[in-house]
Each structure stands twice: as C-alpha cells, then as structure tokens.
Amino acid sequence: AAVDKVPNGSETATADDKPAERSSTSSASGGKFRSGWSSTPKVPKQQNFLPVVQPKESDLQRKRREAKEEAARLAAKEEEEEAKLKEEARLKAEKEAEEEAARKKEEVGRLERERIAREEEAFEARRLQREKEAEEATAAKQAELDRLDAEAAAKRAELEQLEQERVEHSRALAAAAAASAAASAAAQQNTAAKNGDDLQNAEEGVAVTAVEQERIEETETKESWWELNKCKCSSLLLLLLLIGAAIGLAVGLSKDDDDESTKPSAAAAGGGGGGPNSEGVRPPTESFVPIVERTCEFRKTTTINVDSISNGVNNRMYGGISDFEGNAAAVMSCNEYGIGALWAMSRSTRGAWKATPFQTAEEDHFGWDIAVGNGVIVAGVPAYQGETVYHPTNPSFNWWDGKGAAIVLGKDSSSGEWEQVDVLMPEDVDRHAAFGISVDVSASGRYIAAGAWHDRNSRGSVYIYSNNNNSGWTQLQKLTPSYYKSQSPSFHGNYGHTVAINDDMLAVKAPFDLDRVGGDRGVVYLYKRGSNGLFEETQRLSAPEGDGEQTETYHSPQIALLNGFVLVSTTELRKVYVFQLMSSGKYEKTAELTPSDSNYGSTFGVKIGGQGNNVLVADRGDDSSYLFTYENRVWKEKAKFDEGYHASISGNSIVVHSPLAFRQNGNNYGGPVSFYDLDCEVL
C-alpha cells in the first residue's frame, strides 16, 4: 500500500472533492452493493520485442514507402489543421460560455438587488402604515378623552346647580323655623296665664325643631359631597385608564418596529453573540430558517501551480477533494478510474506555500477522502486490493471494490518535507469493505477515524486510531451501529459513509440506517470519549436522506462538528440539518440551512466543513459554495463563493482548486490552486 513520492516543480495548492461523476449501481436489497465508482477497464501491459533484420529495399518498395510516407504526412497535416480548427472552435465556445456565465451572474446580481430593493420598500411601507395607524389610534383616543372631559364638565355644572338649589332650600327651611319660633314666642306672651310647665314644653319644642333642622342640613350636605366627589373620582379613574392605554399602544408599536428591524434585509447588521458556555451549550437558536445577510466577500491572496511527474494515466483528471487546517492543506485530483495524485502542502513563516506530490498508478482511489489536522494528513484508499464485483442476481451490474487502506503522511523533522509515515489497514475488515471511504483526523492530530461502509455485508464499521505521544498509530477500537436492525445480515445501513472526529466527540453517518421513530432512512450516531479513553455512543440523530440515489454517488465529508453544534448535510434533499447541544446534554434539531438561490440541478450539501461559527457548504451542481455564520442566535447566509465547489475553509481563509483545470504539460501534470481571505463586515 506504499505510495510513490514523486519529484515536483511546483509549490502550493488545496482542493476538495472526489470522483463524483462515477456511475453507481444499487441493489434491491437496500444498499448492499453501493459504491461511487464503476467497473474499470484494465490498461494492457506493454510488450517488448527483439529487433528484426530487414531485407534490402527495392526501387518499387522504396517508391511505395515514400508514397505511404507522403500520404501519412498529408494526413497528419490535415489532422493538424483539423485539430487547430477544433481548438479555435473550443476556445470560441469557452469564450462564449464565459460571456454567458458573466451575463447570468450579472442577471442574478440584478435580480438580487431588485429583491433587496423590494424588501426595503415593503419594510418602509409597513413602517409608514404602522405610523399612520398609530397616529389615527392616538387621535381617536384624544377625541374620546375630549368627549369624556366635556361630559365631566356638564356633570360638574349640573352638580353646582343642584348645590345652589340645596342652599336655597336650606335657607327657606331656616326662615320657616325662625317664623315658627317668633309665633311661638308671641303665643307665649299672649298666654301669660299659662303655667310654667306649658312655657317649658314650648321651649323644648323650639329646641327640638332647631336640632331637627340641623340634622336635615348635615345629611343633605353629606349626600351632596358624595355625589360630587363620586363623579369626580369616576372621571379621574377613566382618565388614568385612557392614559395607560395610550402608553401601552406606543410601547407596543415601538416593540414591533424593533422586531421588524431584525428581519432579513441587505443592510441587516450583525454583532457576534450566541457563544457557548464552558460546556458548549449555546442559547437556543431563534430562527429555524437562515437569514440572508451577504456581508462577506472573498479576496484572492495567492495562486500557486502544483505538478508532478506524469505516470501516463493521470492526464484526464476530473474529480478531486481538499482539506485545510492552519498552515497545512492537501488537494487531490483523480481520473474516472480512481487513479490520482495528492499534493501535501505547508505554509512557511513568510507565508509561502510549498507542495509535495504523492501518486499511484493503480485503480485504488488514492485520496478518495482526505483530512488535515496538526501536522497530520490522512488519505483514504478504499479500492486498495480491488477487483470487479458482480451483482449476485444480475451479473450485468458490476463495480470496482476493494479491501481498502488509509495512508498517513507526516512532516520530516529535519527537511520539513511531507512523507509517508504509516499505512492503516485493519486485519478483520472484509474483502470488499472499502475501508477508507471516509477519513478524518482530530484538530490535535491525536485521533484518526476511518469508515468502512461495505464491511460486514454493507452494514458498515468505523475504526478509531490513536497516536499518543507520537509513538505511532495503533487501533483503539472498532465501532458498529447499535440499532438492532443494523445488526441483521440482511440490513445494509452503510454505517461509516461519513465520519467526523475531535478529541472528545465522534459522529458517524449511516445514510441507509432506519430512524427508530419515523422510519426515515438516514441516521447519525454520536459518541463521546469516556474516562477510559474509548468512544461510547450517546445519541442517534435522525437525518433523512430522501431516496438515497445521490448519497451513493457523493462521498465527500457531510458532517461538521462545531462547538455546540453538529451539522449534517443531505445532497438528495439539498439541505443541512443543524443539531444544537441543549442544557439536557442532548442534541436537538434547531435549524435547516438551505441556499437562497439554488437551481434545479443543485447538489447543495455535497460537502461541508467549518470552524468556530462558520460552515462552508458546497454545491456541485452550481459549482459554488455558501458560507453560513451563526450570529446573534441566528444562522445567516453571509456569502456565496462562485469560484468553485472544491473549497475548504480554515479560520477566515479558503483554499480551492478545479481538477478540470489540471493539464498535462510536457512530462508533468498539475494545475492552479488558489487561496482566498474572507472580508466581512461582521465575522
């Protein structure tokens, strides 16, 4: 399983993707015979022949030979002219295609600007409508207050009139009492003959009359005061209620304006936020659908050309993949038969990139998946020791499959060059396991995970390797799915299709495994490293895959582990599921990422990767990548990268290459690799 390290004359590169155009054949048994490659015609071995002594040539033979040579020369000249015409036609077609692409891009930009303008106009119209409604409501409330004030004034006038009548009535009663007293006194004087008892009784009667008059006046005064104050209190209470309602309406309108300002718009401002606590738990995501807020741009920083000595079969590359981490990157390019080359790259302290090429001449799918982490590069070789496999009931269907291996590269301590340091190939893996179909290495460089999705009759397995204290890579454990149906020989879940690992967590995708509740196809197993150093299963996430046809074809990384998030893509349904770590310690789906401008042929989600709060999602059908960022408890679509979908992100930088641009140049084969930096208003 050794890989030839070949001389090169280039420096720098990065890329991402694999042979995605492969035809694949699926069996009726649910995934037992799935792969991403087709049957491979063999290249015939060259034969060596001994020289033979030729007889002397006659004049006739000479003339015939010369005629043949002349005819061959003319034919070659015609072929050359025809090739020249074809090349001119190809260049013209490419130019027209570029112009058409530029026109479409400008049209898309125009439509996007028009959409943003419409959103802004609609937002402004809604704001003005709310202001108008608020003014009308305030005017209505003011009119109601004026009406109530008028009614209160009328009531006060009526009470004042009643009070005046009461005073006049009291005065009349007092006058009547005085007249009665005078009459009584006169009667007493005229009847002096009456005894003292009669006089005393008359005086007591006058006194009683006076006391009764005082009681009547006091009662009427109390009743009048209560009626007057009762009306005043009622008016005051009603006024206070109306003032409170007006204040509440104003606060509500202000809140609506604040809420509206957080909706999607071209000028929506971000701010960092939504960060995890010490346990990785973030505040709950507020929006299930991402907000389109494209405030980031991509600025190219450098382009380098990588190349290697041609092995004679790698001059028609079309597939590829890349990975990028810090000061190390790797890109791979391969042809339709899985014969490819890999460039391991490192960046010097001065910022210059240097590439070391590795390649094979076998149809082993070298570099089908690659991963970079802390000075370690691992490349999957899933068709190592491969052979043609025929369908058991339909021999017309066949594919290329192998036991598989994984190549580990490291940097030489003295020269700084990349070199092969280990070959991972478990002893207990099946003959057609496709070990290395997916690989990943933790950011610390301590752990490697490798999937074997056809192992155990396509039920699948994942192998974990550790490199403690740089003492060499040793197998730590072999993982298999826990669901009881996945243990059945007749069930083919393809566990290990995609793997993602860090020092404490592992995620494994089984695209044809069944969800226990809904019965949908597509499950992701989560593992956490325990105190014994082993990874133990903690949860199964349901990530529906659709019918799974594209899942069989594309094997790029489709899981990203971010702090507090697990992101899983499905190319068939063109979305990315976002699972968030909750305070309960479990992950729950809180969002789904979808592109804002995908077309019918979109394969959004064919590859994802990310760091921190950023994730880059590739769309092969559109040959582009989308940048999503978690800000202020909301996922936002921050940018669209139109320079290709073979891209990987590390921090605020992106590396991209196009295998279609790789060409044969003399004895060398290679092409350009470009690096970009993100320039964002908020990142």
DANOR-V461985 format. One record per backbone hydrogen bond with DSSP energy under -0.5 kcal/mol. CO is the residue of the C=O (numbers start at 0). NH is the residue of the N-H. Records with the same first field share a line. If there is no record, write none. Layout:
BEGIN
CO->NH  NH
END
This chain:
BEGIN
3->5  358
5->356
6->308
9->354
15->320
17->19
26->29
30->33
38->40
41->43
57->61
58->62
59->63
60->64
61->65
62->66
63->67
64->68
65->69
66->70
67->71
68->72
69->73
70->74
71->75
72->76
73->77
74->78
75->79
76->80
77->81
78->82
79->83
80->84
81->85
82->86
83->87
84->88
85->89
86->90
87->91
88->92
89->93
90->94
91->95
92->96
93->97
94->98
95->99
96->100
97->101
98->102
99->103
100->104
101->105
102->106
103->107
104->108
105->109
106->110
107->111
108->112
109->113
110->114
111->115
112->116
113->117
114->118
115->119
116->120
117->121
118->122
119->123
120->124
121->125
122->126
123->127
124->128
125->129
126->130
127->131
128->132
129->133
130->134
131->135
132->136
133->137
134->138
135->139
136->140
137->141
138->142
139->143
140->144
141->145
142->146
143->147
144->148
145->149
146->150
147->151
148->152
149->153
150->154
151->155
152->156
153->157
154->158
155->159
156->160
157->161
158->162
159->163
160->164
161->165
162->166
163->167
164->168
165->169
166->170
167->171
168->172
169->173
170->174
171->175
172->176
173->177
174->178
175->179
176->180
177->181
178->182
179->183
180->184
181->185
182->186
183->187
184->188
185->189
186->190
188->191
190->193
194->198
195->199
196->200
197->201
198->202
199->203
200->204
201->205
202->206
203->207
204->208
205->209
206->210
207->211
208->212
209->213
210->214
211->215
212->216
213->217
214->218
215->219
216->220
217->221
218->222
219->223
220->224
221->225
222->226
223->227
224->228
225->229
226->230
227->231
228->232
229->233
230->234
231->235
232->236
233->237
234->238
235->239
236->240
237->241
238->242
239->243
240->244
241->245
242->246
243->247
244->248
245->249
246->250
247->251
248->252
249->253
250->254
251->255
252->256
253->257
254->258
255->259
256->260
258->261
259->262
264->267
271->631
276->279
280->276
287->591
290->292  636
292->294
294->680
296->298  678
297->299
298->676
301->674
303->305  672
304->10
305->670
307->668
318->333
320->15  331
322->329
324->327
326->346
327->324
328->344
329->14  322
330->342
331->320
332->340
333->317  318
334->337
337->339  364  365
338->334
339->359
340->332
341->343  357
342->330  344
343->355
344->328
345->353
347->350
351->347
353->345
355->343
356->5
357->341
358->3
361->363
363->382
364->367  381
368->379
370->377
372->375
374->410
375->372
376->408
377->370
378->406
379->366  367
380->383  404
381->401
382->385
383->402  403
386->400
388->398
393->390  396
395->397
396->390
398->388  400
400->386
401->433
402->434
404->380
405->423
406->378  408
407->420  421
408->376
409->418
411->415
416->411
418->409
421->407
422->424
423->405
425->428
429->432
432->453  454
433->436
434->404
437->450
439->448
441->444
445->466
446->441
447->464
448->439
449->462
450->435  436  437
451->454  460
453->457
454->458  459
455->458
457->493
458->494
460->451
461->478
462->449
463->475  476
464->447
465->473
466->469
467->470
473->465
476->463
478->461
482->485  486
483->486
484->487
487->490
490->492
492->511  512
493->496  510
494->460
497->508
499->506
503->528
504->501
505->526
506->499
507->524
508->495  496  497
509->512  522
512->521
514->518
519->514
520->544
521->542
522->509
523->540
524->507
525->537  538
526->505
527->535
529->532
533->529  535
535->527
538->525
540->523  542
544->547
547->551
548->552
549->553
556->607
557->568
559->561  566
561->563  564
563->580
564->561
565->578
566->559
567->576
569->573  574
574->569
575->592
576->567  578
577->589  590
578->565
579->587
580->281
581->584
585->581
587->579
590->577
591->289
592->575
598->601
602->605  619
606->617
608->615
610->613
612->629
613->610
614->616  627
615->608
616->625
617->604  605  606
618->622  623
619->622
623->618
624->640
625->616  627
626->637  638
627->614
628->630  635
630->633
632->285  286
633->630
634->290
635->628  637
636->292
637->295
638->626
639->641
640->624  643
644->646
645->656
647->654
649->652
651->677
652->649
653->675
654->647
655->673
656->658
657->660
658->661
662->669
664->667
666->309
667->664
668->307
669->662
670->305
671->657
672->303
673->655
674->300  301
675->653
676->298
677->679
678->296
END
